[in-house]
Amino acid sequence: MLIKLINYKGKYVGLVDKSIAESIAKKEGKDLICINNKLNPKIFKIGDIKKHNYEKKKRIKKKKHKSLKEVRFNTEISENDYLVKIKNIFRFLNKLLDVKILIFKRYIIKKNIIFNFIDRLKKDLEKKFIFNIHHKNNLRSYIINISNAKKK
């Protein structure tokens, strides 16, 4: 079976039989790693399998970490705490991350208070960014998702 082979330095070797590629890897004291098995011919790389798996996990973890940030608010928040959280939201949006804002209510309050708080958030955030807001109403909280933020 012919495969495309890449050496441990990252340079393309060419089309090689799989058994020959395995023997080359054994001579160098490395492993034969399948990079893409969906293509025909398949792509293999000579390298260390443990290092390859570590880097793969690291990339996946980095993608998960950067996708969405969550900020929690309470309707009775003090002014200084509010400003710190707004500052964090600006920092996340500057890094082009999506932000999820949770607004909790501890007890039954009028909806006007929550909507006034949401309007205040919108005004403070719209000073520097243009974005789409989608909000959902749960029994105990409101969820606001901010994505596609662009600087003004």
Disulfide bonds with the S-S distance in Angstrom:
none
